[in-house]
Amino acid sequence: MSKILKWGVLAVLAVGLIIKLSLWWSVRSIMDDAISKLSPVMDVTYGGITSSFDGRVGLENLQIRIPAIGDSLGVQRAELKFKSLGELLSFKERLAEGKFPEQMALSLKGIALEVHGPFMQQLYNTPPERSLFTAMSEVACGTVRNIGTDELLEMGYRTLETDAEFSYLFQPGAQKLNLNLTSDTRDMGEVRLSLSLSNMPETPGDLRVNPPHMSSVVFELNDNQYQRKIQQFCTGKLGQSPEEYLKTAVQKFDTVLRSQKIALAQPVLDAYGRYLKDPQSLRVELTPSEGMAWDGLQFFEPKDVVSMLRPAVLVNQELVQSVEFAWVDPTVARNEPVGLEKVTATQENEEDGRAVQQYEFVNVADLPGYAGKRLQFITFDGAYYQGVLHKVENGKAYLSVQFGSGTAEMFLRLEKIDKVRVRF
């Protein structure tokens, strides 16, 4: 009996060792293949491979270097997590069958990026095209519209360290898919995004024929230390008191949204002001109605859009009672002046006074003839840009804009440009 028990234990250990070696070899083969394919554009190295019988495999001390931009990204641990070893094995099987895996989580611990590095400069120093989704990223900060790497350095950021996790759960029988993304950056805050899809097909090829329906969207910002630092930084830049800057920041947010034809109701703006004053938690939930078409919402009445999206907004765990908005014409000025626009107008008037003989207004239609010259652009929504025009093509003006110690390439749509001044 003792011999049977002994050989049974040895057999279990042998099977466990084989599984362990198999996992290790599979991960190594996958990584070696990926490194070979990525070698023309990046150098990838790692310190070791980890695996466990509870369905986890990972890499330690992952380093990704991109020679083209002269920057690198470090990850202390990258790990794929499954509910069990069986889930891990079925993951590979479903991929081989061309089907979506049923469950997976990708965890990245200790992602490190240098703020002054080229990657962060490209990420932060190129201003995104203004939209509804970038409204919160724009700041009232003197001549600064978006925070760049120079501003981050002034605010005390040197290295950004982030823990992130992406997970999903697919239920083939119910045709439901849940996606979750969490990013926690030290001294900045935590971002959570959750999506729930229904009518989800098993194979990617069926997505176009039978697209899924978005059942819910949840976006959450927690412990927003980054917002606190921005407010301290920009309060000093504008020479305002914290109370004055709070009003300026809310007005800026309102102005940006109005440039996208959206005017939030005053209770919503007041709630946003409460969040800026104490940015602990901001949560936005959408539960779209069945069959709602995302394209074309602008053709519906605001109350109908609200009834279709069914939004819920919570500021510091307190529900905003009335979430309403109105469509507005961005070319029509508001009845009441906006503080930031006053500041911008004052700055432009001072600039005109100093350089009245150096600038001349030109027609937008004549822009192609000014390639290679330094121009000043003022858009209909009050934004201001200055840079060297490269070309005008497909209804867009392409220019180089100075950001800190470097430059960034960007474009402006011609129909959004109100005035152009050229320096002689």
MINUMI-585238 format. One record per residue (C-alpha): residue number from 1; residue in three letters; x, z, y. Coordinates in nm, 3 decimals. Last residue first. Example, Ala and Ser with C-alpha at 12.3 -4.5 7.8 and 13.67 -1.06 7.14 Angstrom:
[2 "SER" [1.367 0.714 -0.106]]
[1 "ALA" [1.230 0.780 -0.450]]
END
This chain:
[424 "PHE" [0.591 -4.265 8.954]]
[423 "ARG" [0.390 -4.020 8.742]]
[422 "VAL" [0.070 -4.151 8.591]]
[421 "ARG" [-0.264 -3.974 8.610]]
[420 "VAL" [-0.548 -4.026 8.365]]
[419 "LYS" [-0.905 -3.901 8.401]]
[418 "ASP" [-1.209 -3.854 8.174]]
[417 "ILE" [-1.062 -3.914 7.828]]
[416 "LYS" [-1.305 -3.850 7.540]]
[415 "GLU" [-1.397 -4.219 7.492]]
[414 "LEU" [-1.026 -4.304 7.459]]
[413 "ARG" [-0.977 -4.077 7.157]]
[412 "LEU" [-0.662 -3.870 7.205]]
[411 "PHE" [-0.361 -3.879 6.976]]
[410 "MET" [-0.083 -3.642 6.875]]
[409 "GLU" [0.291 -3.631 6.805]]
[408 "ALA" [0.471 -3.302 6.865]]
[407 "THR" [0.780 -3.219 7.065]]
[406 "GLY" [1.038 -2.943 7.055]]
[405 "SER" [1.171 -2.638 7.245]]
[404 "GLY" [0.828 -2.501 7.330]]
[403 "PHE" [0.574 -2.777 7.270]]
[402 "GLN" [0.618 -3.102 7.466]]
[401 "VAL" [0.362 -3.369 7.383]]
[400 "SER" [0.437 -3.714 7.242]]
[399 "LEU" [0.154 -3.966 7.278]]
[398 "TYR" [-0.088 -4.191 7.091]]
[397 "ALA" [-0.397 -4.314 7.278]]
[396 "LYS" [-0.685 -4.397 7.044]]
[395 "GLY" [-0.953 -4.669 7.035]]
[394 "ASN" [-0.792 -4.854 6.748]]
[393 "GLU" [-0.451 -4.866 6.920]]
[392 "VAL" [-0.299 -4.754 7.246]]
[391 "LYS" [0.075 -4.697 7.227]]
[390 "HIS" [0.359 -4.454 7.290]]
[389 "LEU" [0.236 -4.252 7.590]]
[388 "VAL" [0.474 -3.976 7.695]]
[387 "GLY" [0.307 -3.638 7.744]]
[386 "GLN" [0.071 -3.415 7.940]]
[385 "TYR" [-0.258 -3.276 7.814]]
[384 "TYR" [-0.549 -3.095 7.980]]
[383 "ALA" [-0.882 -2.997 7.827]]
[382 "GLY" [-1.185 -2.992 8.057]]
[381 "ASP" [-1.453 -3.114 7.812]]
[380 "PHE" [-1.448 -3.464 7.965]]
[379 "THR" [-1.076 -3.492 7.894]]
[378 "ILE" [-0.791 -3.470 8.145]]
[377 "PHE" [-0.477 -3.666 8.058]]
[376 "GLN" [-0.143 -3.655 8.243]]
[375 "LEU" [0.098 -3.937 8.179]]
[374 "ARG" [0.469 -3.983 8.121]]
[373 "LYS" [0.548 -4.353 8.080]]
[372 "GLY" [0.659 -4.537 7.764]]
[371 "ALA" [0.336 -4.735 7.731]]
[370 "TYR" [0.166 -4.773 8.071]]
[369 "GLY" [0.024 -5.125 8.027]]
[368 "PRO" [-0.181 -5.018 7.724]]
[367 "LEU" [-0.355 -4.755 7.948]]
[366 "ASP" [-0.538 -5.008 8.170]]
[365 "ALA" [-0.884 -4.939 8.019]]
[364 "VAL" [-0.840 -4.568 8.095]]
[363 "ASN" [-0.809 -4.655 8.462]]
[362 "VAL" [-0.521 -4.509 8.661]]
[361 "PHE" [-0.490 -4.209 8.894]]
[360 "GLU" [-0.165 -4.174 9.087]]
[359 "TYR" [0.097 -3.902 9.071]]
[358 "GLN" [0.420 -3.833 9.259]]
[357 "GLN" [0.303 -3.811 9.623]]
[356 "VAL" [0.060 -3.522 9.558]]
[355 "ALA" [0.320 -3.330 9.358]]
[354 "ARG" [0.313 -2.971 9.483]]
[353 "GLY" [-0.044 -2.979 9.608]]
[352 "ASP" [-0.167 -3.158 9.297]]
[351 "GLU" [-0.007 -2.888 9.083]]
[350 "GLU" [-0.180 -2.615 9.281]]
[349 "ASN" [-0.511 -2.798 9.242]]
[348 "GLU" [-0.451 -2.837 8.868]]
[347 "GLN" [-0.378 -2.466 8.827]]
[346 "THR" [-0.688 -2.373 9.023]]
[345 "ALA" [-0.904 -2.604 8.812]]
[344 "THR" [-0.768 -2.452 8.494]]
[343 "VAL" [-0.831 -2.096 8.617]]
[342 "LYS" [-1.185 -2.182 8.722]]
[341 "GLU" [-1.243 -2.350 8.385]]
[340 "LEU" [-1.134 -2.028 8.220]]
[339 "GLY" [-1.390 -1.825 8.409]]
[338 "VAL" [-1.686 -2.047 8.331]]
[337 "PRO" [-1.916 -2.125 8.622]]
[336 "GLU" [-2.295 -2.074 8.583]]
[335 "ASN" [-2.518 -2.380 8.591]]
[334 "ARG" [-2.324 -2.540 8.310]]
[333 "ALA" [-2.169 -2.882 8.366]]
[332 "VAL" [-2.321 -3.189 8.203]]
[331 "THR" [-2.075 -3.402 8.004]]
[330 "PRO" [-2.105 -3.172 7.700]]
[329 "ASP" [-2.480 -3.249 7.667]]
[328 "VAL" [-2.639 -2.954 7.495]]
[327 "TRP" [-2.802 -2.880 7.157]]
[326 "ALA" [-2.932 -2.525 7.136]]
[325 "PHE" [-2.840 -2.218 6.928]]
[324 "GLU" [-2.993 -1.928 6.739]]
[323 "VAL" [-2.880 -1.647 6.510]]
[322 "SER" [-3.105 -1.348 6.593]]
[321 "GLN" [-3.047 -1.008 6.434]]
[320 "VAL" [-2.668 -1.005 6.408]]
[319 "LEU" [-2.612 -0.782 6.106]]
[318 "GLU" [-2.363 -0.496 6.145]]
[317 "GLN" [-2.078 -0.479 5.892]]
[316 "ASN" [-1.818 -0.509 6.170]]
[315 "VAL" [-1.995 -0.823 6.289]]
[314 "LEU" [-2.230 -0.973 6.031]]
[313 "VAL" [-2.373 -1.324 6.063]]
[312 "ALA" [-2.644 -1.465 5.836]]
[311 "PRO" [-2.727 -1.834 5.829]]
[310 "ARG" [-3.028 -2.002 5.664]]
[309 "LEU" [-2.876 -2.352 5.679]]
[308 "MET" [-3.212 -2.534 5.658]]
[307 "SER" [-3.405 -2.288 5.878]]
[306 "VAL" [-3.123 -2.287 6.133]]
[305 "VAL" [-3.117 -2.667 6.144]]
[304 "ASP" [-3.495 -2.670 6.190]]
[303 "LYS" [-3.471 -2.427 6.483]]
[302 "PRO" [-3.201 -2.648 6.639]]
[301 "GLU" [-3.421 -2.963 6.618]]
[300 "PHE" [-3.281 -3.222 6.381]]
[299 "PHE" [-3.071 -3.531 6.463]]
[298 "GLN" [-2.747 -3.333 6.481]]
[297 "LEU" [-2.791 -3.233 6.117]]
[296 "GLY" [-2.716 -3.595 6.024]]
[295 "ASP" [-2.463 -3.553 5.749]]
[294 "TRP" [-2.503 -3.214 5.580]]
[293 "ALA" [-2.811 -3.332 5.390]]
[292 "MET" [-3.031 -3.047 5.263]]
[291 "GLY" [-3.169 -3.110 4.913]]
[290 "GLU" [-3.225 -2.744 4.834]]
[289 "SER" [-3.190 -2.521 5.139]]
[288 "PRO" [-2.845 -2.414 5.251]]
[287 "THR" [-2.740 -2.052 5.195]]
[286 "LEU" [-2.485 -1.989 5.471]]
[285 "GLU" [-2.301 -1.660 5.523]]
[284 "VAL" [-2.069 -1.570 5.810]]
[283 "ARG" [-1.872 -1.244 5.798]]
[282 "LEU" [-1.656 -1.098 6.075]]
[281 "SER" [-1.479 -0.769 6.008]]
[280 "GLN" [-1.255 -0.530 6.198]]
[279 "PRO" [-1.202 -0.723 6.519]]
[278 "ASP" [-1.284 -0.447 6.774]]
[277 "LYS" [-1.330 -0.595 7.122]]
[276 "LEU" [-1.320 -0.948 6.983]]
[275 "TYR" [-1.601 -0.859 6.741]]
[274 "ARG" [-1.816 -0.711 7.015]]
[273 "GLY" [-1.767 -1.031 7.216]]
[272 "TYR" [-1.878 -1.235 6.917]]
[271 "ALA" [-2.194 -1.025 6.901]]
[270 "ASP" [-2.257 -1.092 7.270]]
[269 "LEU" [-2.213 -1.464 7.207]]
[268 "VAL" [-2.469 -1.443 6.925]]
[267 "PRO" [-2.715 -1.248 7.142]]
[266 "GLN" [-2.663 -1.507 7.422]]
[265 "ALA" [-2.772 -1.803 7.213]]
[264 "LEU" [-2.498 -2.040 7.110]]
[263 "ALA" [-2.461 -2.371 7.291]]
[262 "ILE" [-2.351 -2.658 7.067]]
[261 "LYS" [-2.271 -3.011 7.188]]
[260 "GLN" [-1.911 -3.004 7.055]]
[259 "SER" [-1.781 -2.952 7.410]]
[258 "ARG" [-2.037 -2.671 7.424]]
[257 "LEU" [-1.855 -2.503 7.136]]
[256 "VAL" [-1.527 -2.514 7.328]]
[255 "THR" [-1.689 -2.376 7.642]]
[254 "ASP" [-1.857 -2.089 7.456]]
[253 "PHE" [-1.528 -1.987 7.295]]
[252 "LYS" [-1.358 -1.998 7.636]]
[251 "GLN" [-1.637 -1.790 7.788]]
[250 "VAL" [-1.594 -1.531 7.511]]
[249 "ALA" [-1.219 -1.519 7.579]]
[248 "THR" [-1.270 -1.485 7.957]]
[247 "LYS" [-1.517 -1.200 7.910]]
[246 "LEU" [-1.271 -1.015 7.687]]
[245 "TYR" [-0.995 -1.092 7.935]]
[244 "GLU" [-1.178 -0.909 8.211]]
[243 "GLU" [-1.229 -0.599 7.995]]
[242 "PRO" [-0.865 -0.600 7.880]]
[241 "SER" [-0.750 -0.623 8.245]]
[240 "GLN" [-0.623 -0.957 8.361]]
[239 "GLY" [-0.277 -1.083 8.446]]
[238 "LEU" [-0.339 -1.412 8.271]]
[237 "LYS" [-0.025 -1.399 8.056]]
[236 "GLY" [-0.056 -1.022 8.006]]
[235 "THR" [-0.411 -1.052 7.875]]
[234 "CYS" [-0.288 -1.343 7.664]]
[233 "PHE" [-0.041 -1.132 7.466]]
[232 "GLN" [-0.268 -0.829 7.422]]
[231 "GLN" [-0.556 -1.055 7.317]]
[230 "ILE" [-0.337 -1.251 7.077]]
[229 "LYS" [-0.206 -0.930 6.922]]
[228 "ARG" [-0.559 -0.801 6.854]]
[227 "GLN" [-0.661 -1.136 6.709]]
[226 "TYR" [-0.365 -1.128 6.469]]
[225 "GLN" [-0.459 -0.776 6.359]]
[224 "ASN" [-0.782 -0.917 6.216]]
[223 "ASP" [-0.872 -0.641 5.972]]
[222 "ASN" [-1.108 -0.866 5.773]]
[221 "LEU" [-1.223 -1.224 5.832]]
[220 "GLU" [-1.500 -1.356 5.606]]
[219 "PHE" [-1.649 -1.696 5.524]]
[218 "VAL" [-1.933 -1.720 5.271]]
[217 "VAL" [-2.084 -2.052 5.167]]
[216 "SER" [-2.387 -2.081 4.939]]
[215 "SER" [-2.577 -2.317 4.709]]
[214 "MET" [-2.379 -2.633 4.777]]
[213 "HIS" [-2.538 -2.907 4.568]]
[212 "PRO" [-2.330 -3.108 4.323]]
[211 "PRO" [-2.286 -3.486 4.335]]
[210 "ASN" [-2.432 -3.694 4.048]]
[209 "VAL" [-2.283 -4.043 4.060]]
[208 "ARG" [-1.977 -3.945 4.263]]
[207 "LEU" [-1.914 -3.622 4.074]]
[206 "ASP" [-1.963 -3.777 3.731]]
[205 "GLY" [-1.599 -3.890 3.697]]
[204 "PRO" [-1.475 -3.535 3.753]]
[203 "THR" [-1.629 -3.424 3.419]]
[202 "GLU" [-1.854 -3.126 3.347]]
[201 "PRO" [-2.112 -3.195 3.619]]
[200 "MET" [-2.206 -2.931 3.882]]
[199 "ASN" [-2.580 -2.915 3.959]]
[198 "SER" [-2.510 -2.597 4.155]]
[197 "LEU" [-2.212 -2.508 4.374]]
[196 "SER" [-2.111 -2.166 4.506]]
[195 "LEU" [-1.834 -2.138 4.765]]
[194 "SER" [-1.640 -1.829 4.871]]
[193 "LEU" [-1.381 -1.800 5.149]]
[192 "ARG" [-1.192 -1.482 5.231]]
[191 "VAL" [-0.932 -1.434 5.506]]
[190 "GLU" [-0.731 -1.114 5.543]]
[189 "GLY" [-0.533 -1.008 5.845]]
[188 "MET" [-0.227 -1.070 6.061]]
[187 "ASP" [0.036 -0.796 6.024]]
[186 "ARG" [0.088 -0.899 5.660]]
[185 "THR" [-0.104 -1.210 5.556]]
[184 "ASP" [-0.387 -1.169 5.303]]
[183 "SER" [-0.537 -1.494 5.175]]
[182 "THR" [-0.838 -1.500 4.943]]
[181 "LEU" [-1.003 -1.812 4.801]]
[180 "ASN" [-1.306 -1.805 4.573]]
[179 "LEU" [-1.487 -2.090 4.398]]
[178 "ASN" [-1.803 -2.051 4.190]]
[177 "LEU" [-1.932 -2.345 3.985]]
[176 "LYS" [-2.276 -2.376 3.825]]
[175 "GLN" [-2.399 -2.635 3.576]]
[174 "ALA" [-2.601 -2.369 3.388]]
[173 "GLY" [-2.465 -2.488 3.053]]
[172 "PRO" [-2.121 -2.576 3.192]]
[171 "GLN" [-2.065 -2.242 3.368]]
[170 "PHE" [-1.750 -2.284 3.579]]
[169 "LEU" [-1.564 -1.988 3.729]]
[168 "TYR" [-1.304 -2.037 3.999]]
[167 "SER" [-1.008 -1.857 4.142]]
[166 "PHE" [-0.759 -1.899 4.425]]
[165 "GLU" [-0.538 -1.608 4.519]]
[164 "ALA" [-0.305 -1.551 4.812]]
[163 "ASP" [-0.049 -1.290 4.914]]
[162 "THR" [0.120 -1.377 5.242]]
[161 "GLU" [0.442 -1.299 5.425]]
[160 "LEU" [0.495 -1.461 5.765]]
[159 "THR" [0.847 -1.413 5.893]]
[158 "ARG" [0.940 -1.355 6.257]]
[157 "TYR" [0.620 -1.249 6.433]]
[156 "GLY" [0.670 -1.030 6.741]]
[155 "MET" [0.414 -1.176 6.982]]
[154 "GLU" [0.689 -1.369 7.160]]
[153 "LEU" [0.782 -1.527 6.825]]
[152 "LEU" [0.420 -1.624 6.766]]
[151 "GLU" [0.403 -1.772 7.117]]
[150 "ASP" [0.705 -1.990 7.049]]
[149 "THR" [0.558 -2.087 6.711]]
[148 "GLY" [0.237 -2.216 6.867]]
[147 "ILE" [-0.092 -2.051 6.972]]
[146 "ASN" [-0.342 -2.312 7.090]]
[145 "ARG" [-0.458 -2.382 7.447]]
[144 "VAL" [-0.159 -2.240 7.634]]
[143 "THR" [-0.157 -2.315 8.008]]
[142 "GLY" [-0.294 -1.968 8.089]]
[141 "CYS" [-0.398 -1.799 7.765]]
[140 "ALA" [-0.766 -1.853 7.694]]
[139 "VAL" [-0.730 -1.932 7.326]]
[138 "GLU" [-0.839 -2.202 7.085]]
[137 "SER" [-0.837 -2.103 6.718]]
[136 "MET" [-1.197 -1.976 6.723]]
[135 "ALA" [-1.333 -2.320 6.813]]
[134 "THR" [-1.134 -2.502 6.543]]
[133 "PHE" [-1.427 -2.546 6.300]]
[132 "LEU" [-1.667 -2.684 6.563]]
[131 "SER" [-1.411 -2.947 6.657]]
[130 "ARG" [-1.113 -3.011 6.884]]
[129 "GLU" [-0.848 -3.223 6.720]]
[128 "PRO" [-0.579 -2.991 6.594]]
[127 "PRO" [-0.286 -2.900 6.821]]
[126 "THR" [0.050 -2.980 6.663]]
[125 "ASN" [0.271 -2.675 6.725]]
[124 "TYR" [0.125 -2.451 6.455]]
[123 "LEU" [0.165 -2.644 6.128]]
[122 "GLN" [0.449 -2.870 6.236]]
[121 "GLN" [0.639 -2.576 6.382]]
[120 "MET" [0.561 -2.367 6.075]]
[119 "PHE" [0.720 -2.630 5.851]]
[118 "PRO" [1.020 -2.675 6.083]]
[117 "GLY" [1.118 -2.306 6.067]]
[116 "HIS" [1.088 -2.061 6.359]]
[115 "VAL" [0.810 -1.865 6.190]]
[114 "GLU" [1.005 -1.836 5.866]]
[113 "LEU" [0.773 -1.863 5.567]]
[112 "ALA" [0.738 -1.620 5.276]]
[111 "ILE" [0.475 -1.627 4.999]]
[110 "GLY" [0.499 -1.280 4.844]]
[109 "LYS" [0.249 -1.303 4.562]]
[108 "LEU" [0.067 -1.621 4.462]]
[107 "SER" [-0.222 -1.585 4.219]]
[106 "LEU" [-0.397 -1.882 4.058]]
[105 "ALA" [-0.719 -1.792 3.878]]
[104 "MET" [-0.889 -1.991 3.603]]
[103 "GLN" [-1.220 -2.030 3.424]]
[102 "GLU" [-1.429 -2.300 3.257]]
[101 "PRO" [-1.181 -2.585 3.273]]
[100 "PHE" [-1.328 -2.909 3.416]]
[99 "LYS" [-1.336 -3.184 3.158]]
[98 "GLY" [-1.100 -3.473 3.083]]
[97 "GLU" [-1.070 -3.383 2.715]]
[96 "ALA" [-0.701 -3.287 2.756]]
[95 "LEU" [-0.799 -3.062 3.046]]
[94 "ARG" [-1.066 -2.901 2.825]]
[93 "GLU" [-0.806 -2.828 2.554]]
[92 "LYS" [-0.549 -2.681 2.794]]
[91 "PHE" [-0.804 -2.440 2.940]]
[90 "SER" [-0.930 -2.360 2.588]]
[89 "LEU" [-0.588 -2.208 2.511]]
[88 "LEU" [-0.589 -1.996 2.826]]
[87 "GLU" [-0.948 -1.885 2.765]]
[86 "GLY" [-0.848 -1.775 2.413]]
[85 "LEU" [-0.561 -1.572 2.555]]
[84 "SER" [-0.812 -1.382 2.763]]
[83 "LYS" [-0.981 -1.368 3.103]]
[82 "PHE" [-0.732 -1.614 3.249]]
[81 "LYS" [-0.460 -1.576 3.511]]
[80 "LEU" [-0.208 -1.833 3.629]]
[79 "GLU" [0.079 -1.664 3.813]]
[78 "ALA" [0.320 -1.740 4.095]]
[77 "ARG" [0.554 -1.453 4.178]]
[76 "GLN" [0.801 -1.390 4.462]]
[75 "VAL" [0.715 -1.717 4.635]]
[74 "GLY" [0.965 -1.879 4.875]]
[73 "LEU" [0.913 -2.183 5.095]]
[72 "SER" [1.192 -2.396 5.236]]
[71 "ASP" [1.276 -2.601 5.543]]
[70 "GLY" [1.503 -2.889 5.637]]
[69 "ILE" [1.220 -3.133 5.710]]
[68 "ALA" [1.328 -3.408 5.470]]
[67 "PRO" [1.521 -3.162 5.249]]
[66 "ILE" [1.203 -2.982 5.131]]
[65 "ARG" [1.300 -2.664 4.946]]
[64 "ILE" [1.063 -2.482 4.711]]
[63 "GLN" [1.182 -2.152 4.564]]
[62 "LEU" [0.993 -1.960 4.293]]
[61 "ASN" [1.125 -1.609 4.239]]
[60 "GLU" [0.918 -1.543 3.927]]
[59 "LEU" [0.697 -1.785 3.738]]
[58 "GLY" [0.373 -1.719 3.557]]
[57 "VAL" [0.156 -1.699 3.250]]
[56 "ARG" [-0.137 -1.462 3.199]]
[55 "GLY" [-0.401 -1.467 2.925]]
[54 "ASP" [-0.413 -1.106 2.804]]
[53 "PHE" [-0.133 -1.171 2.556]]
[52 "SER" [0.129 -1.189 2.829]]
[51 "SER" [0.361 -1.443 2.988]]
[50 "THR" [0.647 -1.448 3.238]]
[49 "ILE" [0.896 -1.725 3.316]]
[48 "GLY" [1.213 -1.671 3.518]]
[47 "GLY" [1.413 -1.733 3.834]]
[46 "TYR" [1.258 -2.050 3.968]]
[45 "THR" [1.382 -2.370 4.131]]
[44 "VAL" [1.210 -2.662 4.304]]
[43 "ASP" [1.386 -2.922 4.520]]
[42 "MET" [1.153 -3.149 4.715]]
[41 "VAL" [1.073 -3.513 4.792]]
[40 "PRO" [1.252 -3.721 4.529]]
[39 "SER" [1.265 -3.421 4.287]]
[38 "LEU" [0.886 -3.386 4.262]]
[37 "LYS" [0.851 -3.579 3.934]]
[36 "SER" [1.148 -3.404 3.772]]
[35 "ILE" [1.036 -3.061 3.893]]
[34 "ALA" [0.687 -3.125 3.752]]
[33 "ASP" [0.825 -3.224 3.411]]
[32 "ASP" [1.059 -2.924 3.400]]
[31 "MET" [0.770 -2.700 3.508]]
[30 "ILE" [0.534 -2.829 3.236]]
[29 "SER" [0.803 -2.800 2.969]]
[28 "ARG" [0.894 -2.446 3.081]]
[27 "VAL" [0.531 -2.338 3.083]]
[26 "SER" [0.476 -2.477 2.733]]
[25 "TRP" [0.799 -2.322 2.602]]
[24 "TRP" [0.710 -1.977 2.732]]
[23 "LEU" [0.359 -2.003 2.594]]
[22 "SER" [0.489 -2.114 2.254]]
[21 "LEU" [0.755 -1.841 2.254]]
[20 "LYS" [0.489 -1.577 2.316]]
[19 "ILE" [0.255 -1.727 2.056]]
[18 "ILE" [0.538 -1.730 1.801]]
[17 "LEU" [0.634 -1.373 1.889]]
[16 "GLY" [0.274 -1.258 1.848]]
[15 "VAL" [0.250 -1.434 1.510]]
[14 "ALA" [0.572 -1.265 1.401]]
[13 "LEU" [0.456 -0.926 1.525]]
[12 "VAL" [0.129 -0.965 1.335]]
[11 "ALA" [0.317 -1.069 1.024]]
[10 "LEU" [0.555 -0.774 1.056]]
[9 "VAL" [0.260 -0.536 1.084]]
[8 "GLY" [0.101 -0.689 0.774]]
[7 "TRP" [0.430 -0.674 0.588]]
[6 "LYS" [0.454 -0.302 0.659]]
[5 "LEU" [0.091 -0.238 0.568]]
[4 "ILE" [0.128 -0.431 0.244]]
[3 "LYS" [0.449 -0.242 0.168]]
[2 "SER" [0.281 0.092 0.238]]
[1 "MET" [0.000 0.000 0.000]]
END
